[in-house]
Amino acid sequence: MAQGKANTCVICEHPQRIAIDRSITAEDSLRDIATMFATSKDAIRRHKNVCMQRTIPALTAPLPVPVYQTTTDVLTVKQTTTTVLQRVSSLIDVLEKQAAECASDADRRNMNGTAVALLKALELNARLTGELLPGNQTAVQVNVNTPSLTTAPEWGVLMKVLDNHPEIRDELNAALQEAGL
């Protein structure tokens, strides 16, 4: 689709096109892909239906299996080849750094995509290491409720002490009410 300026595919020009193509061939949801790479679902769909029809065989063709001549060759390959688990771990490191940068910059648009990518990488890592078996599901609940001062175990002790100092207790209660606590 990258013929004229008016017909240029946004995804073909995207700096993370290869990763987008891989997500499409992995049959990830178009909405998830669009969120992950900060683009539109329609752009992903157009790219998949038009542009990838020409390139899909190259992406899915099986890689040739090397024939090793000696056990030394096998050992050399094992020592010099990066495993999938190592690559996923490196990706997690990069995504965690990116998430920290997005959070410090209050960059919410990119944070959402980074968070989605990080969760998928963590899930893949857990599956590769056996922490998460095929078919198992994991639910993550994030509790953003701020703990209440009055429910803390120390609150009762503080109130007992303040019973001996009613002026301080009254001042504390007034300050807490003023703060909306």
N, C-alpha and C positions, 0 to 999 in steps of 0.2 A: 504494500500500500504506500510505500515511500517513493512516489513518483514526483508529483508536483508539491508545491508548498501547501496548497489547499487540501491535498489528499495525504499528507504525511501522517503516519500512524504515531500517536503519542507514545505508545508502548515501545514501538521499534526505536524511538529516539530516547527512551527512558534510560538513565544511567544504570539501572538494575534490571535490564531487559532479560539477561540470562536467568537470573533468579526468578523473574516473573514467568518465563517460559517453563522453567522446571516445576514451578507451582501449578501451572496449568496442566502439564503432562502428568503430574502426580494426582490430578483430579481434585485439587483443593477447591473449595467453594469460591466462585467468582467474587462474591462479596468480601470474603476473608482476604483474598489476594488484593483486591482494590484497597481495602483498609490497610493492609500490611505495607503497601507500596505507595500510599497516598495518591491514588488515582481513582478514576470512576469505574464502576462495574461495567458500564456500556463500552468504555475503551478496552477493557480486558476482553469482553465478549467479541468485539469487532476484531481485535488482534488475533484471538483464538480462531475465529471463523474464517478470516481472510488471510492474514499474514502467516500464521502457523501451518496452514495447509501446504505451504511450499517447504517448510523446514522441519516438520514433524518427523519424517523418516530419519533425518540426521540425528535428532535428539533421542530417538528410541531404539536406534540400531544397536544390537549387542556389541559389546567391546570384545575384541579377540582375546582369548586366553593365552598368555605367554607359555611357551614350552621351555622349561628350564633343563639345562644340560647336566648340572651337577647339584649336589646338596649345598655346595658353597654358593651357587647362584641363588638358591632358595633363601639361604640365610642373609645374603646381601640384600635381596628384595625386602625381606621382613624388617631389616634394620633401617632401610632407607625409605620405606613407604609409610606414609601417614595413614593411619587407620580411620575408619569412619567415626569411631568414638572420639579419637583425638581431634578430628575436624569439627565435630559437633561441640566438643568442649571449647575449642577455640572460638567458634561462632557464639557460644553462650557468653564468653568473656567479652567479646566485641559488643554484643547486644546489651549486656549489663552496663558497660561503659557508656554506650549510646543512650540508654535509658536514664542514667545519672545526669548526662549532659542535658537531655530534654527536660528533665525535672528541674534542674537548676536554672534553665532558661525559661521555664514555664512554657515550653513548646508543646502544647497539648496535641496539636495535629500529628506531629511526628511521634509523640509519645505513644499514642494509641497504636500505630502501626508497629512500633518497636516492641510494645508489650505483647501484641499478638504473635509476632515473630519469636520473641523470647519464650513465651509459653509453649509454642510448638517445638522449639529447640529443646526445652527442658523435658517435654514429653518424650521426644525422640531419644534423648539421652537416657531417660528412665527406662524406656523399652530396651535400648541396647544393653544396659547394665543389668537388666532383669528386675529392677525395682518396680516396674510396671509391666505386668504380663499382658500378652495379647487378649483383648476382650475385656480387660479390667478397666474400670473408669475411676477417675479421681475427681472429687469435687473440692474446690477451693473456696472457702468462705472468708471474706475480708471483713473484719469488724472495725468500723470506723467510729464507733461510739466512744466518746471521751469518758473516762471513768469519773464517777462522781466522788467529790471529796467526802460527802456525808456517808458514803457506803464503804469507805476505806476503814480497815480495822483500827487505825490510829484515831479515828474520829471520836469514838467513845472515851478514850483516854484523855484526849484534848478537852472534851466537854467536862469531864470530872475535875480536871485541873482548873478550868475556867469557872466552875461553880464557886471556887474560893476567891475569884476575882470578877465579880459581876460587871464592873465598869469595862474591863477588857472584853468579856463575853459579849456585852451589848455593842461595843465598838466593832468587834469581829462580825457579829450578825448583821449590823448595818452595812458594813463594807461588802459582805457576801451578797446581800440583797441588792445593793447598788450595782454590783458586777453582774447580777442576774444569775447567780449560782445558788 
